[in-house]
Amino acid sequence: MKLYDLIISRRTIREFQNKPISRKMLKQFVNAGRLAPQAANRQPLEFVVIDDPNICGEIFPLVKLAGYLEWKPAAEKQPAAYIAIVANKELQKPTWIPYDVALASGNICLAAWEEGIGSCMIGAFNKGKIDELLKLPEGHNLTLLVALGYPDQTSVAEEMETDSVKYWRDENGNFHVPKRSLDKVTHYNKF
C-alpha cells in the first residue's frame, strides 16, 4: 500500500480480536516511533511494550477508549498489547514533549496499520496506577498509551453533515467519525 493510502485508510480501532502480536512486530513499531523527528534531536522518549496478557488485563480497566461514548469494549475484545510512550523530562523542555509524542505515536500507528494491526491512541487513563504498574522511574512521565491489536470492528471517516465532531457507533458496532471537508480546512496563500 502506498503511504498516502495507508494514511487515509488508518482509523482508530477500539475492539480487537483475541490474537497476540509478535514481539518482532512490536519492536518494529517502537523503532518507527523512535525514529520520528524530535525537537532539537534531544530524544526524550522511551517506550514500554506491554504484551503480557495479565498486565494488559490490569491496564484495560484503567483506560478509556471512547471519550464521547459511555461504552467500553468487552474484556475479550481488549487490546493485545500497548506501547506506553514515556518522556524523560530531564532531556526535553516541556513545551516540545507533546510534539515529540505526537510524531512518535503517529509513526507507531501507521507502522502497525501497514501490518494489519489496529491502534487507538489513549490519553484518558489512570496515570498513577499505570505509572506504578509499569514501575516508571522518577523524572519519567507517561504521556500516551497506544493500544494495539488485530481489528474486530470497523471505523469509517465521513464528511461532517453538522457541526458535531462526536463519533458514534451504529447497530453493528462500527464507528462513524465525522471529518470536516478538505475544502473547508484548506486555504491557499491567505486565510
N, C-alpha and C positions, 0 to 999 in steps of 0.2 A: 504494500500500500504506500502511495506517495505521502510525504509528510503533511501536505495540506489536507488530504483526505483523512488522514489519521487525526489531525487536529479537529476538523469539523465533525467527525463522527464520534469523538470521545464525549461521553456524558457521565455524570455522576451515577454510580450504581450503589444501591442501598440493601439489596438482598443478594446473597451469594449461595452457590452450590457448596455442599459439604465435601470439598475436594481440596487436598493440600496443594500448595505451590512449592515448587522445588527451591532449595537453597540457592542453586545456581542462578535461577531467575531472580530471586530476591536480591542477590548480590549484584546482579546486572542493574536492577532498578536503583539500588543505592549508588552505584557507580554513575548512573545518569544524573542523579541528584548532586553527587559530589562534584561533578564536572560543570555544573551550571555556573554562570557568571556570579561572582560575589564582590561586593563593593570593596575597592582597594585591594582585592585578592587576599583579604585577611583570613578567609576560610574559617569562620567561627562555628560552622555546622558540623555536628556529628549525628550519626544515625543509629538508632537501636531497632534491630529487626526482631519482631516478636512473631514467632511461628509455632511456639509450643501451644497446643490446643488448650491446655489448662490455664496458661497465662492469658491467652486470647479470651477464654471464658471469664476470667476475672476482670478483664478490661471492658468487655461488652456491656455490662450494666452501668459502667461509668461514663459512657459516651452517648451523645445524641446525634443520630444520623440524619434526621429530617427536621430542621428547625421550624419550618412552617406548619408541620403536622403533629398532632398528638398521636403519634404512631411510632412503633419500633418493630423491626423485623423479628420474627420468631427466632428463638435460640438456635434452631437447626439451620437458619439462614444467615447466621452471623459471619463476619469476615474470617477468612482462613489465616490471615496474617495482618500485621500492622507494621508500618515503619514510623517510628517516633523521630521527629526532627527536633534535635536539641541544639541550642545555641550556647556556646561558651561566651559569657558576657564580657570576659576579660579581653577577648580578641577582636571585638567589633563594637562600634558605637551603637547605642540602642536605636537610633534613627534608621540605620541601614539594615538591621536584622530582619524586619518584615519583608523587605525586598529580596534579601538573600533566600529566605524561606520560601517565598512565592516562586522564585525561579527554580529552586531545587525541587519543590513539590510538583510543579508543572512538568518538569522533566521526568520525574518518577512516574507520574500518571500516564504520560504519553508512552514511555518505555513499556509500562505494564499493558496498556491498551494494544500496543503492537503485538504482544504475545497472547491477546485474548483475555487478559486479566482486567476486570473492572476495578474502579477505585472510588473512594469517597474521602475528600479532604475534610478532616474533623477539627473544628476549633472549639466546639462545645463539649467539654469533658471535665471530670473531677480531677483537677490538676494535682491537688495534694495527695490524693490516694494513688494516682498513677505515678507521680514522682517517687513515692515510697515503694510502690510495686517494682519499678524499674531501677531502684537504688541509685538515683541520679546524684552525682557529687555536688557539693557546694559550688555555686557560681555557674551552674549549668541549668538552663531554662527550657523546659518542654514547651515548644511553640506550636506544634501542629502534629496531629496523627494522620497518617494516610492508611485507611482501611483498604485491604486488597482481597480479591477472590474472583473465582470464575462467576460471571453474572448469572443470576437466577431471576432477573426481571429486566424490563426494557425501559429506557428513558429516552424521550424524544424532545428535541427543541422545536418550538413552534413560534410563529410570528405572534407578537402581542396583539390582542384584539381590544384590550382595555389598558388602563394604566397600572394594573396589578402585576407585580413581579413574582407573586406566590405560585410555586409549583403545586401540582395536585396529582392524586392517583385516581385512575379510572377503575371500573369494576373488575378488571383483570389484574389489577395491581401494578400497572405500568405508570410511570411518572411522565407528566407533561410539564415542560419547562418553558414558560413564555420568555421570548427574547425580543428586544427592540429591533426593528428592521435595520438592515445595513444602511439604507438611505437616511434614516432618522439619526444615525450616530456618525455619519461621515460628512465632513466639511472639507472643502478644497480652498487652500490659500488664505482664507479667513473664516471666522465663525459666522 
